Amino acid sequence: MSHKKIILDALEEVSKSDTFKEVFKEYNLDEKELWLVPICFKSDLEVSARTEHGIIYLNERLCKMPDKIPNYIIHELTHFCQQTTGDQPTQGSTDDSYLDNPYEIEGFNNQTKYIAETDGDEKAKQYIEKVLNHHQVPKEEKEEKRKELLSLNNDKQLSLFPKQKQENLTRKDFLENLAKLVKDLEDPEQLDFPKKYIKKEKLHPEETKYRLKKLKDLLDAIKDQ
């Protein structure tokens, strides 16, 4: 089978997934743009897949296991989105910092969510275990890193105001909470938030993204009232 056919078949599988649709929606990309993403095989690639300057490179050895390619493509599509829609370069990483890189964490979140969607939660968990072992994550750090990288379809969305049910909020409560959220985002060290989402004195990037999006939605809603 030709390289082109292998890639097109993998893209066809990816295009059917809810995970892919969510990723492109998050970055305001039309789903049809998937077929315009530059992807090719590379024989001398040291890793399974890599994205540089918006070009996705797949290790040629993956041709022998085409069923695994969609899993890698969804991860690399995340980097494609990061690199082609942002206003600054993405953060690079060394072997030591790879699993702490917020761009990589997002990639693994989307990849494991895709695996869970297509092959089940257990397969996604098994994949992350392989990643943790490959990168020799210390035993005492595995649980935290596992939670950080693994994203399953039944994971609950993070709550905007964790301590108070939003359906019980009065307008006054709502506006007070909104004002506090703005202040918290300006001063992350003061956040009253579970420690598992805070790393190196900064709010977890996925939580920051989610809160900022919800904040924008709320502000837009207020303008209409």
N, C-alpha and C positions, 0 to 999 in steps of 0.2 A: 504494500500500500504506500502511496506517495506521501511525502511530508505534508503537502497541501491538503490531501484528503483526511489525514489524521487530525490536523488542526481544525478543519471545517466540521468534522464529526464531533470533536470535543466542544467546539463553540455552539453547535446545535444543542448538545446536552445542557450546557451552561445556560443557554438562552431560555430554557424551559423552567428554570428554577426561580423560586420566590426570592432566594438570597441574592441572586444576580440583579433582579429587578429592584430590590431594596437598595443595593449598593449604588446602582446608577441613579436611582431617584434621589438618594442622599447627596450625590454630587451634581444633581441637576443635569444629567446627561440623558439624551434620547437613547432608548434601548437599541435602536437601529445602528447606533454608532459602534456597537459591539463588533460588527462585521468590518469596521474600518481600523480596528486596533492592530498595529503592526506586531505580528508574532512569527517567530521562526525558530528552527532548531539550530543548536550550536554544539559542535562535537567536543570542544575543549572547555566546556563550562565546568567549573569545580563543584557547583551546587546543582540541585535539581532544576531550579528555575531562578531567573533574575530579571528585574526590570530596570533599565537604564535609559534616561532621557525619553521616557514614554514608549520604549520598545521592549516587548516581552521576549526573552530568550528562554527556550526550553532545552534541557539537556537531551542530547540525541538518544541517550539510552532509554528515555521514556517511550520511544517508538515501540519497544518490546512489551510495554504494558500500557497501551492506549487508554484503558479504562481508568487509569490513575490521573491522566492528564487534566481532565476537568477540575479535579481537586486543586491542582497547582495553578491552573489558569485563574480560578476565582480569587486566589490569594494574590496573584500578580496583577489581576485587573484592579484590585484595591490600590496597588502601587501606581498603576497607570492613571487612575483617577486622582490620586494624591499629587502626582507629578505634573499632570496636564491641566488641573483646575486651580491650583494654588497660586499665590502671588510671591512665593519664595521657594527655594530648593528644599527638598525633603531631607531629613536628618539621616546621615550615614551611620554605620555602626561597625564595630569590630566584633570578633568572635565573643569577646567578654561582655559586650553591651548589646548584642543582637536581640536577645529576648527581653531586654528592658526598653528597647526602642519603641516609642508609641506608634510609629508607622507600621512596625512589624506586628505589634500587638493587635492593631486593627486588622492586619492581613490575616493573622491566625484566627481572630474572632470570626471573620467572614468565611474563612476556609472551613473551620470546624462546624459552623452553622450549615454550610453547604453539605458537608459530609453527613451531618445529622439528618438533614432534609432528604438526602438521596439514599443513604445506607443505614441510618439509625444512630441513636445517641451513643451506643456502645462502640461503634466504629470510630466516632469522633473522639471519644475518650481514649481509645487505644492509640489513635494517631498522636494525640498530645503526649501520651506516655512515651512514645518513641522519640518525639521531639525533645522532651525533657531529659531522657537518657542519652540521646545523641549529644546534647550540649552539656552533659554532665552537671546538671543542676543539683546542688547539694540536697540531701534528703530533707533537711530541716526547712528548706526553702521551696520544696516541691509543691506543697499544698497551696501556698499563696500564688505561685506562678501558674499552677494548673487552673485556678479560678480566673486568673487574669487572661489567659490565652483561650480558654475553652468557652464557646458560646453555643448553646443548644436552642432548638426551636421553642422549647417550652420555658426558656428563661423569662422571668418576669421583667418588664421594663422598670427602670429605676424611677422612683417616685420623685416628683418635683419638691414636695414638702413632706418628707418621710414621717414626721411626728404627728401630722394632722390629716385626717381624711379630707380630700379636696371637696367631696360632695357636701360636707357639712360647713364649708366656709361661707361666712357672710361676705358681703362686698367689702366691708371694712377690714375683715381678717385677710381677705384676698390681697388687698392693696398693701396692707402692712407686711404680709409675707413676701410680696413682690419687691417691696422696698428693701427688705432684709436680704433677699436673694441677690439683688444688685450689689449691695454692700459686701456680701460674702464673696461674690465673684471678684470683686476688686481687691479683696484681702483674703486669699485662700487659707492663710494660716489660722484665721478665726472661724473657719467652717465647723459647725456642729454636725459632723458627718462620720459614719462608720470608718474606722481606721483602715479597713481592708481596701477602701477605694482611694486612699491617700498614699502617695509614694514620693519620697524625697521632699516632703513638705509641700507638695503640689497636688491639686485635685487630679484624680485619674482622668486622662485625656478623653476617654469615652463618656465619662460623667459630665465633664466640662462641655463637650459638644452637645450632649443631650440637654443639659440645663440651658445652654445658650439658645438652642433651638426652641425649647419650650418658652423661654423668656420672650423671644421674638414673637412667637405665636400669641402669647398673652398680651404683649404690648400692642400688637396689631388688633386684637379683639377689643382692647380698651378704647382704641381710637374710633371704633365704630359705635361706641355707646354714648 
